[in-house]
Amino acid sequence: MSFIQIVDSEGVVLDAPFWFPEDQELGSEAYAVVSILGCQGSGKSTLLNKLFQTNFLIADKRNFGRATTKGVHVAKCPQNSLLVVMDVEGGDSRERGVSGKAFQSRIAGFASAISDVVLINLWFHDVGRTEAASYSLLRAIFVEAAKAAAEGGAIKTLMCFVVRDTDPSYTSEELKDILLQGARDIWNTIPKTGEAVDAKLEDFFDFDLFALPHMQYESEQFENKCKELKDHFLQESHPKFYLRSEYSKVGIGIPADGFAAFSKNLWESVYENAEILSSGDVEAGQAELTAAYKCEEATSDILRDIAKETSKLLRNLEDGEKISNLGSKFRDLVNQCLTRFDNAVSDVSSNALVSRKRRELEAIIDTSLNAVFVKQLQVLRENALSQFKASLSSEEVPSDFAFFTADSMFVREAEDSIRPGSDWSYNTERTDLQNTMHEISSRRKQLIAQQIQAAQQQASALQYLQMQQAQMQAIQQQQYGGSGGNWNFGAAYRPPETDVNISVGYQQHRTSIQISMVPDESAGYLGPGGFTAGVGPGNLGLSFNINI
C-alpha cells in the first residue's frame, strides 16, 4: 500500500483535513497507530514492510549514509484498515548533523504522543550504550510523556524494543533488563512538574522486547521471528496482543475523521519542547555536543564493519574447521578499529570524552569478538574429542595418554585463539571436554571388562565341551574296544599248504588279529573280498577274531 508524507524534511506538517480519502467515511472510528524509531539505516522501513505489508522506501546501498525516510511517512495496513503505520526519520541522520538533534527529538516526541505502540529499533551492539542514538530518542519520548502527565492527559503507551542481529548467548529477558535500567536512568534525569514529579516510568509505559537474528545471514530465522512479531499486532487472540484498548488514544479524542487535525496540533505542541529535548542530550555545551556526535558517528561506522567481520568469521566456523591464529587476527582487527576511531576524532578537543568513547568502543568490539571465540572453542572441543576417540580405537594407546594428548591440543589451540589483553577464558569448555573424555574412558573400560568376562566364559564353555567330547570318545573306545590311532593298516599270511589264514588289521581306532581256517567273506579288513582270494575254492572251516 502506498504511503504519504505527513511531515516533510523541513518540519512542515501536512495541512489537509484528512490523511486518507476514506477518513471522512470512517467518522468516529478510532485509529490504532504503530510507529518505529531508531538509527538511520537500521532497517526500520524494511521491518515495517515485512510486518504490515506496507511499501515504505528502503535504503539504497549506493547512497548509504543518506536518509531514505525524511520527516514522517504514514501508511495503512492492508489487513486492518484502522491500523496506521508510521515510519520516522532515523535518529542520527548524517545529513542533519549536530544541528538536527532538536528536529529528531521533536519527531520522536510527536511519534510517541500519537502512537499506541512505539517500536524502538536498535542494534544489539547498542544495548547498554547510553550515548547511542536510540537512547537520545528515549529521552525525547520521556520528556513528552512527562509533559502530558503534568497536564493530566497521559495515556499509557506500549514500547517494544526490537533488537537486531542479536547474540544467541543473551536471552530476551537479559536484554530487556539492560534496556529497562537505561530507560529508568534517563527518566530520572528528566525535569518533571505536576503529577509527573513522583511518577514512575512504568506509570506511562509498558515494555516488551523482541530479539531478531541477522536478516541476511540468518534469513529463515529472521522471517520466522517477523511472523511471530506480526501476530502480536494482527491476531487479537494472541496472549500478548499489542493493540489493546488501554493503549488507544481514542480516550483523548482521535477519531479517524479528526486524526489529521489532531496530528497537526500535536506537532505544533511538541515544537515548543524541541529546545528542551535537544539540550538535555548533552549538558556540556555546543562543543561537547559536536565532540559527542563525531565520536558516535565514528563508533557506528566501526561497529557496522565489525558486525560484518564477525558474521564472516562465524560462517567460516560453521563447517567445523578451526580458524588458525585467531587470537592474532582479533588483535589486528581491534588495533585497526581503534586506529580508525583515533583518526576520525583527531580534531576533537575533549580528551576525556574521546578516551571514554574509545574504551566503550573497545568493550563493545571485545563482546562481539568473544562470540566468535566461543564458537571457535566449540570447534576445538569437537576436534580434540575426535582425536581422543581415534586414539582409543588403537589398542596400543593407553587411555590416559590419549586423554593427555587431546587435552593438551585443546589448551594449546584455545590459548592461540584468545585476544591478547582480554579476560577471555576457556575453562568451562575445557572442563566439559575433560568430563566427556572421562566418561568415554569409563565406558571403554567397562566394555573391555565385559569382553574379558565373555571371553573367559567362552573359554570355560569350550573346555567343558572338550571334556565332554573326550568322555564320549572314551565311552566309544570301551564299547568298540581298541585303542586310538591315526592310521589304517592290514596284513595277511597263509603258511604254504595249510588251511590257516592269519590277518592283522588296524582301522578306525581298533586293532584286530584274525585267524581263519576257511574263506571268510565277512572279513573286511583286507578289502571287500576278504581272504577269498587267498583260500582255495570249496574250503570251509571256522574262524575267530581277537580285538586288542
Secondary structure, 3 states (H helix, E strand, C coil): CCCEEEECCCCCECCCCCCCCCHHHHCCCECEEEEEEECCCCCHHHHHHHHHCCCCCCCCHHHCCCCCCCCEEEEEECCEEEEEEEEECCCCCCCCHHHHHHHHHHHHHHHHHHCCEEEEEEEHHHCCCCCCHHHHHHHHHHHHHHHHHHCCCCCCEEEEEEEECCCCCCCHHHHHHHHHHHHHHHHHHCCCCHHHCCCCHHHCEEEEEEEECCCCCCHHHHHHHHHHHHHHHHCCCCCCCCCCHHHCHHHHCCEHHHHHHHHHHHHHHHHCCHHHHHHCCCCCCHHHHHHHHHHHHHHHHHHHHHHHHHHHHHHHHCCCCCCCCHHHHHHHHHHHHHHHHHHHCCCCCCHHHHHHHHHHHHHHHHHHHHHHHHHHHHHHHHHHHHHHHHHHCCCCCCHHHHHHHHHHHHHHHHHHHCCCCCCCCCHHHHHHHHHHHHHHHHHHHHHHHHHHHHHHHHHHHHHHHHHHHHHHHHHHHHHHCCCCCCCCEEEEECCCCCCCEEEEEEECCEEEEEEECCCCCCCCCCCCCCCHHHCCCCCCCCEEEEEC
